Amino acid sequence: MPTRNQSGKPSHAFQNPNKKRKKSGKKYEKTIKWYLSLVSREQKEGLTKWIIQTKKKASARIKKYGITQAMLDNAAKKK
C-alpha cells in the first residue's frame, strides 16, 4: 500500500487524508527529560551562555504544559 509523500498530499485520489490519530504521545515526558538533562549538564559544565538560553526555552515549555516542580522532582528521583 502506498504511503504519503513528504508534502502530506495523498498519493492518489482515493486515499483518505483525514486520518485521526494521537499526535502528542510523549510530549510531557520528553519535556521533563530535556529539562533534567539541562540541569545535569549545568552541574557538570557550569553556567554557560548556551545553557542559560536553552533553559529559558525549556522552562517556558514547562510552564506552557503545566508541569509542576513536584513532577520534575519525581522524575529526577526515578532517574
Backbone as JSON Lines, residues from 0, in Angstrom:
{"i":0,"aa":"M","n":[0.84,-1.18,0.0],"ca":[0.0,0.0,0.0],"c":[0.89,1.24,0.0]}
{"i":1,"aa":"P","n":[0.63,2.2,-0.86],"ca":[1.5,3.38,-0.91],"c":[1.33,4.27,0.32]}
{"i":2,"aa":"T","n":[2.4,4.91,0.69],"ca":[2.37,5.83,1.82],"c":[2.35,7.26,1.31]}
{"i":3,"aa":"R","n":[2.12,8.18,2.21],"ca":[2.09,9.59,1.84],"c":[3.49,10.08,1.52]}
{"i":4,"aa":"N","n":[3.57,11.08,0.67],"ca":[4.85,11.7,0.38],"c":[5.13,12.79,1.42]}
{"i":5,"aa":"Q","n":[6.24,13.48,1.3],"ca":[6.64,14.46,2.31],"c":[5.73,15.68,2.36]}
{"i":6,"aa":"S","n":[5.05,16.01,1.29],"ca":[4.21,17.2,1.29],"c":[2.89,16.97,2.04]}
{"i":7,"aa":"G","n":[2.56,15.73,2.33],"ca":[1.34,15.44,3.07],"c":[0.13,15.23,2.2]}
{"i":8,"aa":"K","n":[0.29,15.35,0.9],"ca":[-0.84,15.16,-0.01],"c":[-1.04,13.66,-0.27]}
{"i":9,"aa":"P","n":[-2.25,13.24,-0.49],"ca":[-2.48,11.83,-0.84],"c":[-1.81,11.49,-2.16]}
{"i":10,"aa":"S","n":[-1.31,10.26,-2.27],"ca":[-0.63,9.87,-3.5],"c":[-1.62,9.56,-4.62]}
{"i":11,"aa":"H","n":[-2.86,9.27,-4.26],"ca":[-3.89,9.09,-5.28],"c":[-5.22,9.6,-4.73]}
{"i":12,"aa":"A","n":[-6.22,9.69,-5.57],"ca":[-7.47,10.37,-5.22],"c":[-8.29,9.64,-4.17]}
{"i":13,"aa":"F","n":[-8.13,8.33,-4.02],"ca":[-8.99,7.57,-3.12],"c":[-8.42,7.38,-1.73]}
{"i":14,"aa":"Q","n":[-7.29,7.98,-1.46],"ca":[-6.69,7.85,-0.13],"c":[-7.28,8.92,0.78]}
{"i":15,"aa":"N","n":[-7.67,8.55,1.98],"ca":[-8.28,9.48,2.92],"c":[-7.19,10.3,3.62]}
{"i":16,"aa":"P","n":[-7.14,11.61,3.42],"ca":[-6.09,12.41,4.06],"c":[-6.4,12.78,5.5]}
{"i":17,"aa":"N","n":[-7.6,12.49,5.99],"ca":[-8.03,12.91,7.33],"c":[-8.04,11.75,8.32]}
{"i":18,"aa":"K","n":[-6.9,11.13,8.51],"ca":[-6.8,10.04,9.48],"c":[-6.7,10.63,10.88]}
{"i":19,"aa":"K","n":[-7.55,10.2,11.77],"ca":[-7.49,10.65,13.15],"c":[-6.45,9.81,13.87]}
{"i":20,"aa":"R","n":[-5.54,10.49,14.58],"ca":[-4.53,9.77,15.33],"c":[-4.05,10.62,16.5]}
{"i":21,"aa":"K","n":[-3.44,9.98,17.44],"ca":[-2.88,10.68,18.58],"c":[-1.61,11.39,18.15]}
{"i":22,"aa":"K","n":[-1.5,12.68,18.43],"ca":[-0.37,13.45,17.94],"c":[0.59,13.89,19.04]}
{"i":23,"aa":"S","n":[0.2,13.81,20.29],"ca":[1.07,14.29,21.37],"c":[1.36,13.16,22.34]}
{"i":24,"aa":"G","n":[2.01,12.14,21.85],"ca":[2.23,10.94,22.65],"c":[3.12,11.13,23.86]}
{"i":25,"aa":"K","n":[4.38,11.5,23.65],"ca":[5.33,11.57,24.76],"c":[5.85,12.98,24.95]}
{"i":26,"aa":"K","n":[5.01,13.95,24.68],"ca":[5.4,15.35,24.74],"c":[5.85,15.75,26.15]}
{"i":27,"aa":"Y","n":[5.1,15.36,27.17],"ca":[5.41,15.76,28.53],"c":[6.65,15.05,29.04]}
{"i":28,"aa":"E","n":[6.78,13.77,28.73],"ca":[7.95,13.01,29.15],"c":[9.22,13.58,28.54]}
{"i":29,"aa":"K","n":[9.16,13.93,27.27],"ca":[10.33,14.48,26.59],"c":[10.7,15.85,27.15]}
{"i":30,"aa":"T","n":[9.71,16.66,27.51],"ca":[9.99,17.97,28.08],"c":[10.69,17.84,29.42]}
{"i":31,"aa":"I","n":[10.21,16.94,30.25],"ca":[10.83,16.72,31.56],"c":[12.24,16.19,31.39]}
{"i":32,"aa":"K","n":[12.42,15.25,30.49],"ca":[13.74,14.68,30.23],"c":[14.71,15.75,29.72]}
{"i":33,"aa":"W","n":[14.24,16.62,28.85],"ca":[15.06,17.7,28.31],"c":[15.52,18.64,29.42]}
{"i":34,"aa":"Y","n":[14.59,19.04,30.29],"ca":[14.93,19.96,31.37],"c":[15.92,19.33,32.34]}
{"i":35,"aa":"L","n":[15.71,18.06,32.69],"ca":[16.61,17.39,33.62],"c":[18.0,17.2,33.01]}
{"i":36,"aa":"S","n":[18.06,16.98,31.7],"ca":[19.37,16.87,31.06],"c":[20.11,18.21,31.09]}
{"i":37,"aa":"L","n":[19.37,19.31,30.96],"ca":[19.99,20.63,31.06],"c":[20.52,20.89,32.46]}
{"i":38,"aa":"V","n":[19.76,20.48,33.46],"ca":[20.19,20.68,34.85],"c":[21.46,19.88,35.13]}
{"i":39,"aa":"S","n":[21.49,18.62,34.69],"ca":[22.68,17.81,34.93],"c":[23.88,18.34,34.16]}
{"i":40,"aa":"R","n":[23.64,18.84,32.96],"ca":[24.73,19.42,32.17],"c":[25.25,20.69,32.82]}
{"i":41,"aa":"E","n":[24.35,21.46,33.44],"ca":[24.76,22.67,34.15],"c":[25.65,22.32,35.34]}
{"i":42,"aa":"Q","n":[25.33,21.24,36.04],"ca":[26.14,20.82,37.18],"c":[27.53,20.36,36.73]}
{"i":43,"aa":"K","n":[27.61,19.73,35.56],"ca":[28.91,19.24,35.07],"c":[29.77,20.36,34.5]}
{"i":44,"aa":"E","n":[29.18,21.19,33.61],"ca":[29.95,22.18,32.86],"c":[29.95,23.56,33.49]}
{"i":45,"aa":"G","n":[29.01,23.83,34.35],"ca":[28.86,25.18,34.88],"c":[27.84,25.94,34.05]}
{"i":46,"aa":"L","n":[27.65,27.2,34.39],"ca":[26.63,28.01,33.74],"c":[27.22,28.66,32.48]}
{"i":47,"aa":"T","n":[26.87,28.14,31.33],"ca":[27.33,28.7,30.06],"c":[26.2,29.5,29.44]}
{"i":48,"aa":"K","n":[26.55,30.29,28.45],"ca":[25.54,31.11,27.78],"c":[24.5,30.24,27.08]}
{"i":49,"aa":"W","n":[24.96,29.14,26.46],"ca":[24.04,28.24,25.76],"c":[23.04,27.63,26.73]}
{"i":50,"aa":"I","n":[23.53,27.21,27.9],"ca":[22.64,26.59,28.89],"c":[21.62,27.6,29.4]}
{"i":51,"aa":"I","n":[22.04,28.83,29.6],"ca":[21.1,29.87,30.06],"c":[19.98,30.07,29.05]}
{"i":52,"aa":"Q","n":[20.34,30.2,27.78],"ca":[19.32,30.43,26.74],"c":[18.42,29.22,26.56]}
{"i":53,"aa":"T","n":[18.99,28.03,26.6],"ca":[18.19,26.83,26.41],"c":[17.29,26.57,27.61]}
{"i":54,"aa":"K","n":[17.77,26.9,28.79],"ca":[16.97,26.72,30.0],"c":[15.75,27.65,29.99]}
{"i":55,"aa":"K","n":[15.9,28.84,29.42],"ca":[14.74,29.74,29.28],"c":[13.66,29.1,28.43]}
{"i":56,"aa":"K","n":[14.09,28.51,27.31],"ca":[13.12,27.87,26.4],"c":[12.47,26.67,27.07]}
{"i":57,"aa":"A","n":[13.28,25.88,27.8],"ca":[12.75,24.69,28.46],"c":[11.77,25.07,29.56]}
{"i":58,"aa":"S","n":[12.09,26.09,30.34],"ca":[11.18,26.49,31.42],"c":[9.9,27.11,30.86]}
{"i":59,"aa":"A","n":[9.99,27.78,29.71],"ca":[8.77,28.31,29.08],"c":[7.87,27.16,28.62]}
{"i":60,"aa":"R","n":[8.47,26.12,28.08],"ca":[7.68,24.96,27.64],"c":[7.07,24.24,28.84]}
{"i":61,"aa":"I","n":[7.82,24.15,29.93],"ca":[7.3,23.52,31.15],"c":[6.1,24.31,31.67]}
{"i":62,"aa":"K","n":[6.21,25.62,31.66],"ca":[5.1,26.46,32.12],"c":[3.89,26.3,31.2]}
{"i":63,"aa":"K","n":[4.14,26.23,29.89],"ca":[3.07,26.09,28.91],"c":[2.3,24.79,29.1]}
{"i":64,"aa":"Y","n":[3.02,23.71,29.39],"ca":[2.39,22.4,29.57],"c":[1.82,22.2,30.97]}
{"i":65,"aa":"G","n":[2.12,23.1,31.9],"ca":[1.59,22.98,33.26],"c":[2.29,21.91,34.08]}
{"i":66,"aa":"I","n":[3.57,21.71,33.83],"ca":[4.34,20.73,34.59],"c":[4.8,21.4,35.87]}
{"i":67,"aa":"T","n":[4.56,20.74,37.0],"ca":[4.89,21.32,38.3],"c":[6.29,20.92,38.74]}
{"i":68,"aa":"Q","n":[6.77,21.59,39.78],"ca":[8.08,21.26,40.33],"c":[8.07,19.88,40.96]}
{"i":69,"aa":"A","n":[6.94,19.48,41.52],"ca":[6.83,18.15,42.11],"c":[6.99,17.06,41.04]}
{"i":70,"aa":"M","n":[6.45,17.3,39.85],"ca":[6.6,16.34,38.75],"c":[8.07,16.23,38.34]}
{"i":71,"aa":"L","n":[8.76,17.37,38.31],"ca":[10.18,17.36,37.97],"c":[11.0,16.62,39.03]}
{"i":72,"aa":"D","n":[10.65,16.85,40.3],"ca":[11.37,16.17,41.39],"c":[11.16,14.66,41.35]}
{"i":73,"aa":"N","n":[9.92,14.23,41.08],"ca":[9.64,12.8,40.98],"c":[10.42,12.16,39.83]}
{"i":74,"aa":"A","n":[10.49,12.84,38.71],"ca":[11.24,12.32,37.57],"c":[12.73,12.26,37.86]}
{"i":75,"aa":"A","n":[13.23,13.25,38.62],"ca":[14.65,13.26,38.98],"c":[14.98,12.12,39.95]}
{"i":76,"aa":"K","n":[14.05,11.8,40.84],"ca":[14.28,10.68,41.77],"c":[14.3,9.34,41.05]}
{"i":77,"aa":"K","n":[13.41,9.2,40.06],"ca":[13.36,7.94,39.31],"c":[14.62,7.75,38.48]}
{"i":78,"aa":"K","n":[15.19,8.85,38.03],"ca":[16.38,8.79,37.19],"c":[17.57,8.5,38.01]}
